[in-house]
Amino acid sequence: MNPKVLILMGSDSDWEVMSESQKALAEMGVASEVHVSSAHRTPVRTGELARGAAGRGIQVVICGAGAAAHLAGVVAAETALPVLGVPLASSDLAGLDALLAIAQMPGGVPVGTLAIGKAGARNAGLLAARILALSDPALAARVKEQRERMAREVEAKDAALQARLQSDKKA
């Protein structure tokens, strides 16, 4: 299966968090390509990965970065593909600096910004799948099933809580 999503991160230490994007994509049956490339330390390579992505069949790019977090913006400047940014908590500011860096892109260079950390990385994978599902009916069905499964899990948890509450009342 050819990768449809490119996951980039500024450092291999980001993989613990960014692997959540790949896991979410795999659950949806979407192949991904993963690379470490830094906006600051390897800018030429980062630009090449971004510019060549569409030619390799990539349709969405997910970038995870902390601190100054320029990776998503640099990639968005180099490609017309949708770019999703995941702020990582890699500095003393616990990801707030990265969140602001990714969210405050100048007009004309859009980057979709997700939550800080693992939840944001997971949601980036799920959002990428939803973007791809717009032109893939089979993937759209898998996205729908995933949403329905989550709803069933919440309903089951509520039923278990209600049973426990009833049991506590009788005791």
Buried (B, 14 or more C-beta within 10 A) or exposed (E): EEBBBBBBBBBEEBBEBBBBBBBBBEBBEBEBBBEBBBBEEBBEEBBEBBEEBBEEEBBBBBBBBBBBBBBBBBBBBBBEBBBBBBBBBBBEEBBEBBBEBBBEBEEEEEBBBBBBBBEBBBBBBBBBBBBBBEEBEEBBEBBEEBEEEEEEEEEEEEEEEEEEEEEEEEE
